[in-house]
Amino acid sequence: MWLTINGNGGDIVRYNLILLDCENTQMHAIVSPEIWQLFPNEIEEGSLCNITNLHVGPAFGQYRPVTHTQKMMSFMITTIVNVLPEDFVIPMHKFELVEIQDLHEHAADSIGDEKAQYSKG
């Protein structure tokens, strides 16, 4: 988990999460500060939760913390987070390594996606 902070005022723009499911699939999720306040004790790094009613859409921007998917999730006002008992087994961490020769391709894809997003107006 990490914060995106407005460089001008230091305000939190959004909360960022990498969610990992029981099939070891990871996806980037974002939460606005207003919606984050709805889950004061549920979302902690390493916690096991059942999360429903998320919006899944195309990933945007140049920075993509999860490279294997072109999608990301956004928490909504209707998102429900339920903490699960710790007897579920989901890995705490997952790493994806990109071959050095593939780094340029990932960067080019990201820059191309961002240009396409801005050209739509």
SERONU-389532 format. One record per residue (C-alpha): residue number from 0; x, y, z; residue in three letters. Coordinates in steps of 0.001 Angstrom, whole numbers, plus 500000, padded with zeros to 6 digits. Example, Ala and Ser with C-alpha at 12.3 -4.5 7.8 and 13.67 -1.06 7.14 Angstrom:
# SERONU-389532
@pos: 0	X: 512300	Y: 495500	Z: 507800	code: Ala
@pos: 1	X: 513670	Y: 498940	Z: 507140	code: Ser
# end
This chain:
# SERONU-389532
@pos: 0	X: 500000	Y: 500000	Z: 500000	code: Met
@pos: 1	X: 501146	Y: 503547	Z: 499290	code: Trp
@pos: 2	X: 499792	Y: 507041	Z: 498902	code: Leu
@pos: 3	X: 499749	Y: 509340	Z: 495903	code: Thr
@pos: 4	X: 500206	Y: 512855	Z: 497262	code: Ile
@pos: 5	X: 499542	Y: 516193	Z: 495561	code: Asn
@pos: 6	X: 502919	Y: 517900	Z: 495177	code: Gly
@pos: 7	X: 501473	Y: 521375	Z: 495683	code: Asn
@pos: 8	X: 499491	Y: 521051	Z: 498873	code: Gly
@pos: 9	X: 500612	Y: 517696	Z: 500222	code: Gly
@pos: 10	X: 497031	Y: 516425	Z: 500155	code: Asp
@pos: 11	X: 496384	Y: 512729	Z: 499610	code: Ile
@pos: 12	X: 495095	Y: 512228	Z: 496077	code: Val
@pos: 13	X: 494486	Y: 508498	Z: 496389	code: Arg
@pos: 14	X: 495465	Y: 505333	Z: 498169	code: Tyr
@pos: 15	X: 497100	Y: 502611	Z: 496057	code: Asn
@pos: 16	X: 496944	Y: 498897	Z: 496792	code: Leu
@pos: 17	X: 498264	Y: 495793	Z: 495136	code: Ile
@pos: 18	X: 495622	Y: 493152	Z: 495813	code: Leu
@pos: 19	X: 496529	Y: 489490	Z: 495665	code: Leu
@pos: 20	X: 493859	Y: 486785	Z: 495471	code: Asp
@pos: 21	X: 493802	Y: 483083	Z: 496383	code: Cys
@pos: 22	X: 494899	Y: 482203	Z: 492835	code: Glu
@pos: 23	X: 498040	Y: 484347	Z: 493264	code: Asn
@pos: 24	X: 496712	Y: 486939	Z: 490797	code: Thr
@pos: 25	X: 497615	Y: 490522	Z: 491562	code: Gln
@pos: 26	X: 495953	Y: 493748	Z: 490458	code: Met
@pos: 27	X: 496466	Y: 497427	Z: 491193	code: His
@pos: 28	X: 493570	Y: 499102	Z: 493004	code: Ala
@pos: 29	X: 492975	Y: 502750	Z: 493844	code: Ile
@pos: 30	X: 490839	Y: 504310	Z: 496561	code: Val
@pos: 31	X: 489873	Y: 507971	Z: 496888	code: Ser
@pos: 32	X: 490410	Y: 509543	Z: 500337	code: Pro
@pos: 33	X: 486636	Y: 509937	Z: 500793	code: Glu
@pos: 34	X: 485998	Y: 506256	Z: 500183	code: Ile
@pos: 35	X: 489072	Y: 505203	Z: 502210	code: Trp
@pos: 36	X: 487406	Y: 506770	Z: 505272	code: Gln
@pos: 37	X: 484613	Y: 504183	Z: 504997	code: Leu
@pos: 38	X: 487108	Y: 501421	Z: 505903	code: Phe
@pos: 39	X: 488995	Y: 502798	Z: 508921	code: Pro
@pos: 40	X: 490094	Y: 499442	Z: 510361	code: Asn
@pos: 41	X: 489515	Y: 496898	Z: 507623	code: Glu
@pos: 42	X: 492287	Y: 497616	Z: 505145	code: Ile
@pos: 43	X: 495759	Y: 497026	Z: 506482	code: Glu
@pos: 44	X: 498789	Y: 495710	Z: 504686	code: Glu
@pos: 45	X: 498776	Y: 491935	Z: 504913	code: Gly
@pos: 46	X: 495145	Y: 491684	Z: 506012	code: Ser
@pos: 47	X: 492849	Y: 489099	Z: 504466	code: Leu
@pos: 48	X: 489632	Y: 490590	Z: 503153	code: Cys
@pos: 49	X: 486701	Y: 489720	Z: 500950	code: Asn
@pos: 50	X: 486172	Y: 492796	Z: 498767	code: Ile
@pos: 51	X: 483070	Y: 493115	Z: 496603	code: Thr
@pos: 52	X: 481553	Y: 495760	Z: 494338	code: Asn
@pos: 53	X: 484766	Y: 497060	Z: 492810	code: Leu
@pos: 54	X: 484922	Y: 498812	Z: 489453	code: His
@pos: 55	X: 487305	Y: 497082	Z: 487032	code: Val
@pos: 56	X: 488460	Y: 499188	Z: 484115	code: Gly
@pos: 57	X: 491448	Y: 499877	Z: 481906	code: Pro
@pos: 58	X: 494698	Y: 500811	Z: 483620	code: Ala
@pos: 59	X: 495723	Y: 504391	Z: 482918	code: Phe
@pos: 60	X: 498766	Y: 506579	Z: 483220	code: Gly
@pos: 61	X: 502433	Y: 505928	Z: 482725	code: Gln
@pos: 62	X: 503134	Y: 504236	Z: 486053	code: Tyr
@pos: 63	X: 501814	Y: 500682	Z: 486185	code: Arg
@pos: 64	X: 502825	Y: 498730	Z: 489274	code: Pro
@pos: 65	X: 501333	Y: 495513	Z: 487851	code: Val
@pos: 66	X: 502655	Y: 494883	Z: 484348	code: Thr
@pos: 67	X: 500881	Y: 491662	Z: 483366	code: His
@pos: 68	X: 497413	Y: 493227	Z: 483058	code: Thr
@pos: 69	X: 495933	Y: 496246	Z: 481329	code: Gln
@pos: 70	X: 493209	Y: 496525	Z: 483992	code: Lys
@pos: 71	X: 492943	Y: 498055	Z: 487425	code: Met
@pos: 72	X: 490311	Y: 498261	Z: 490149	code: Met
@pos: 73	X: 488714	Y: 501263	Z: 491806	code: Ser
@pos: 74	X: 486858	Y: 501191	Z: 495102	code: Phe
@pos: 75	X: 483409	Y: 502753	Z: 494905	code: Met
@pos: 76	X: 480961	Y: 504076	Z: 497471	code: Ile
@pos: 77	X: 479200	Y: 500679	Z: 497256	code: Thr
@pos: 78	X: 482382	Y: 498609	Z: 497782	code: Thr
@pos: 79	X: 482152	Y: 496237	Z: 500733	code: Ile
@pos: 80	X: 485214	Y: 495069	Z: 502672	code: Val
@pos: 81	X: 484911	Y: 492158	Z: 505106	code: Asn
@pos: 82	X: 487935	Y: 491036	Z: 507101	code: Val
@pos: 83	X: 488428	Y: 487262	Z: 506910	code: Leu
@pos: 84	X: 489695	Y: 484945	Z: 509623	code: Pro
@pos: 85	X: 493391	Y: 484226	Z: 509358	code: Glu
@pos: 86	X: 492877	Y: 480554	Z: 508492	code: Asp
@pos: 87	X: 492755	Y: 481471	Z: 504773	code: Phe
@pos: 88	X: 496069	Y: 481019	Z: 503010	code: Val
@pos: 89	X: 496968	Y: 483779	Z: 500582	code: Ile
@pos: 90	X: 500625	Y: 484680	Z: 500012	code: Pro
@pos: 91	X: 501752	Y: 487933	Z: 501636	code: Met
@pos: 92	X: 504000	Y: 488949	Z: 498736	code: His
@pos: 93	X: 504395	Y: 488370	Z: 495024	code: Lys
@pos: 94	X: 507065	Y: 489609	Z: 492683	code: Phe
@pos: 95	X: 507082	Y: 489772	Z: 488923	code: Glu
@pos: 96	X: 510418	Y: 490087	Z: 487245	code: Leu
@pos: 97	X: 510688	Y: 491533	Z: 483763	code: Val
@pos: 98	X: 513508	Y: 490436	Z: 481491	code: Glu
@pos: 99	X: 515897	Y: 493317	Z: 480837	code: Ile
@pos: 100	X: 515347	Y: 493041	Z: 477088	code: Gln
@pos: 101	X: 511581	Y: 493503	Z: 477682	code: Asp
@pos: 102	X: 511857	Y: 496720	Z: 479716	code: Leu
@pos: 103	X: 511866	Y: 498933	Z: 476632	code: His
@pos: 104	X: 508673	Y: 497250	Z: 475381	code: Glu
@pos: 105	X: 506903	Y: 497872	Z: 478722	code: His
@pos: 106	X: 507978	Y: 501519	Z: 478703	code: Ala
@pos: 107	X: 506892	Y: 501982	Z: 475079	code: Ala
@pos: 108	X: 503477	Y: 500425	Z: 475797	code: Asp
@pos: 109	X: 503004	Y: 502698	Z: 478788	code: Ser
@pos: 110	X: 503957	Y: 505859	Z: 476920	code: Ile
@pos: 111	X: 501741	Y: 504884	Z: 473976	code: Gly
@pos: 112	X: 498756	Y: 504280	Z: 476284	code: Asp
@pos: 113	X: 499227	Y: 507644	Z: 477978	code: Glu
@pos: 114	X: 499424	Y: 509484	Z: 474639	code: Lys
@pos: 115	X: 496250	Y: 507705	Z: 473486	code: Ala
@pos: 116	X: 494455	Y: 508700	Z: 476700	code: Gln
@pos: 117	X: 495388	Y: 512383	Z: 476307	code: Tyr
@pos: 118	X: 494591	Y: 512457	Z: 472607	code: Ser
@pos: 119	X: 490985	Y: 511449	Z: 473354	code: Lys
@pos: 120	X: 490566	Y: 514864	Z: 474944	code: Gly
# end
